[in-house]
Amino acid sequence: MNRTPRRTGGRTLLETAPDQLVWALYGRESFDVTGDAEQVTAQLAEMREYVTGIGGRIGREFPENNVSAFRRVRVMLPDGTYGYRVVRPDWDAMMTELRKGTYNSLCLPNIDRGMRDPRDLEDLIDLVEYYGVHVVGMTGNIDLTTDTGISAARHDVNQRNQESRNIARRMQGGNRRAAMKGRNHGGANRPFGWRKDRISVNKREAKHIRREIPRLLAGVRPATIAIEWNERGIPTVTGRGQWRAMTIVQIFTNPRLCGWKTYRDEILTDVDGNPVKGVWEAIITDDEHLALVEAIRPSKPSRKNRGRGHVMKYLLSPFIRCGKCNARMYGGVQYYHKKTGKPVVAYRCPTKGWGGCGGITRIAAPIDEYVTELVIQEQSRIRLQRRKELPPWDREDELRDVAQQIQESTDAYKAKRISGSRYFALIEDLEASERRLKAEKRKYEAKRQARAVEIPDLRAEWNRPDFTLEQKHAAIAKSITALIIHPAPRQGAKFSPDQITPIWNEEDE
């Protein structure tokens, strides 16, 4: 049991005799260029000789190679919230053993060598003042048993912390400049879809990615893709572990797929506002990337997302509402057919205790058939309308003229035919006009390409075995926002279309 040491005159009195010291030796390097911990090994060797001269015995050595004493990570705190802390497993394990009394003395290369975070220093000061641990550094003369030494240690650690911040800032600036040039960076593992060089496409993985794009755009959930990839035995980048829905989302919404460069989750753009292209091969087009982001990770909830959250078992479950109380209805087995033994599904309004009125129950099959035909006919009408392509952009000549004026003005300035004051005033206006025209062209071409995209024949797709319920939900959501089911005129009455009111999706196509 540790006894709190006595303090007097601004000093902590440590009474452990030199021959009773049990040492913990700690060596650390943030980055060892040799890769085999030579510097840490050398530190520990010097500390062994150093503590032998003081007395006692060595209990354990704690080497930490290539571990930052500055970089913080997000961790859960004891109160259940999250905070940011420097995480060093060996340092934390050593501090625990020192507090337990397993060792009663600690040797570091230097007091400030062990840390860059003021929190760690305060823990070290507590070891001395409350646990009586003898702490020494091989270099420097900081003494944590005195108020003056503690003040000096705090000053040194704060200074080292500022140095680390300056280095981090310079590194971030350099990384961003490299990113603006489209270079690869970050991560121990290669991205899925590329080879180890992170430039050449991995044809096998790219084939898996391209195969799933139309399915994701049609409404298949990332969780479904993850389940299928696990069942098909498609290996992850590391070859270990299982596919998860979030991993699928990250892969298919990553701007890298279309060649766009990001830095710290930001899509980098050039002076004209265009995304910076990386040095690697793209797997999909820019438009496919934007469509995937909209389909998989929409910026705000919309009617297009119906049926894409909680998995539902029945065709119209995401859409049906009670015509008496407007509550959302649900599907379920009503009874089993006497002859076939097959379940007969019905849509029901929940009881009053569950937010409904319990006043409407309708057999699902005839409603499903009627709504399916409605949606297929609506989608076929849209499909015929969309076949008419937009004409080419009609301001191409104007953009070409502006580009030519910029080139001619630049040539004249280089040849000293016009002054710098005239040239820079002129070029500023011309480049502003060019940027506006390019932005207008990009917007028009995106609209033109969307118009030209062939809409699949929904009638042909509907009954295919691989056309999932999720895809059917998504197809219905393109046409219908909700279906209001009204009460039957009498008990046992057969289904009639006038007992349903479809709420059509009025969004612009």
Summary of the structure (lengths in Angstrom):
residues: 509
radius of gyration: 34.3
end to end distance: 75.0
largest distance: 101.1
contacts: 1404
relative contact order: 0.07
helix: 46%
strand: 16%
